[in-house]
Amino acid sequence: MTAMVAALVSLPLTGTAAAAAGYPAAYPVKGDGLTASPLYDKGALPAVKCEEKPVKARNRASVRAYVDGVVGCLDATWEQHLTAAGLPFKKVRVKHYTRIPKNYCRMDVGKDQSMALYCSRTSTIAFQIGKDWLDNPYDLWLADMTAGMYAYHVQNLVGIQEALDKEPYRNKAELAEQVRRASLQSSCLATAFLKSVWPLDRRTKRDWNDLLSLVQGDRAGEPRYYGKTGTIKAWMRRGYAQGDPGACNTWTASAAQVS
């Protein structure tokens, strides 16, 4: 599962946040578009039936089909939830690449074999499914990763991304914390989605525990974009326990809770 662990920290950064690095900030986030988004007020996500497609090792077509199927479930869940709440919705676009272009969406695209990036300008998730993901594909991890990418799309739809782009910061450390808050929120929203479609066929509590065991946070000496391993797990547990985007308000959490 080592490839899966490494991939978890390959998630994209959006906007100017991609340049950040540092340590916890000393001031609270103040923007209402972040702390008081209407996304938090509409209750749990609706229960939606989601059928997983089979995944075969070293079979890129099957992995792409699995991801596309999960995106269909995400579209159904979030369309129902957001439209019922009077919030904007549009389906995400999906593009599969053999190699994501270096200048994709003005992002600093890395050299990983596999990655997934969300482009807010085009509402597109770009997937590059390489050998490391194909050799040992764990389908529930793929579902959670895809749901995390989709969560950036939700943040974009409801104005959280726009509010983040406008949120002031005094230094790289404070900007890095804002990036972590956005990333941890995406992790929480992803597992809120998993709760809304659970139990998936033949899935048990052991599958959930296996998924948590793959989580790996920021490594020593690297930019602190995603949070510590324990911090990510805590927000994943919150999302899954409640199945409610309201549990995922990372913007009002203390600095210690997003470390």
JODA-V341571 format. One line per field, one symbol per residue. burial: 1 if it has 24 or more other ideal C-beta (glycine too) atoms within 12 Angstrom, else 0. Layout:
burial = ???
This chain:
burial = 0011111111111110110101011000101001001111010111010101101000010011111111111111111011001010101101110001000110101101011111110011111111011101111111111111111111111111101110101000011111111111111111111111110100000011001101111100001111111011111111110111111111101010111
